Amino acid sequence: MSPSAALSLNPQIPRNSLALLTIAQAVVVIPHMAQLSPWIIAVCLLCGIWRT
């Protein structure tokens, strides 16, 4: 692979990787839901809705 080809990476995350990252984030956050402020939960939900 040439050096110029290594620099031309795709900046977007593939859909299947994005789904796995979302699931992993949910698994990490769910146990802490009782301690999170409602506005943080709302912001996270809005970002998720905006992304889809």
Backbone torsions as a table, in degrees:
resi	resn	phi	psi	omega
1	MET	NA	133.6	179.7
2	SER	-78.4	157.1	179.8
3	PRO	-59.8	-34.3	-179.7
4	SER	-71.0	-31.4	178.1
5	ALA	-69.9	-32.1	179.7
6	ALA	-68.9	-26.2	-178.7
7	LEU	-84.8	-13.5	-177.5
8	SER	-96.1	60.2	179.0
9	LEU	-84.1	152.7	177.8
10	ASN	-77.1	121.1	-176.1
11	PRO	-77.2	-9.5	-178.1
12	GLN	-92.3	148.1	177.0
13	ILE	-87.6	130.9	177.4
14	PRO	-61.2	153.5	-176.3
15	ARG	-58.7	-41.6	-178.7
16	ASN	-67.4	-36.4	176.5
17	SER	-68.7	-38.1	178.2
18	LEU	-63.9	-39.9	178.0
19	ALA	-64.0	-43.2	179.0
20	LEU	-65.5	-39.3	177.3
21	LEU	-65.4	-38.4	178.1
22	THR	-65.5	-42.5	177.9
23	ILE	-64.0	-43.1	179.3
24	ALA	-62.9	-40.5	178.4
25	GLN	-65.0	-40.5	178.6
26	ALA	-64.1	-41.3	179.0
27	VAL	-61.9	-36.1	179.6
28	VAL	-75.4	-38.3	-173.4
29	VAL	-81.9	-33.9	-174.0
30	ILE	-53.9	-43.2	179.2
31	PRO	-64.2	-18.2	-177.4
32	HIS	-101.8	7.7	-175.6
33	MET	-60.2	-33.0	-177.4
34	ALA	-66.6	-27.7	-178.3
35	GLN	-93.4	-9.8	-177.7
36	LEU	-79.9	144.1	175.6
37	SER	-72.1	148.7	179.4
38	PRO	-59.3	-34.0	-178.8
39	TRP	-68.8	-30.5	177.5
40	ILE	-68.9	-41.4	177.5
41	ILE	-62.8	-42.9	179.7
42	ALA	-63.1	-42.6	179.1
43	VAL	-63.5	-42.9	179.0
44	CYS	-62.9	-42.3	178.2
45	LEU	-65.4	-41.9	178.6
46	LEU	-63.6	-40.5	177.8
47	CYS	-64.3	-39.2	177.9
48	GLY	-65.4	-41.8	178.6
49	ILE	-67.0	-40.0	-179.9
50	TRP	-64.8	-35.1	-177.0
51	ARG	-71.5	-30.2	-175.3
52	THR	-85.0	NA	NA
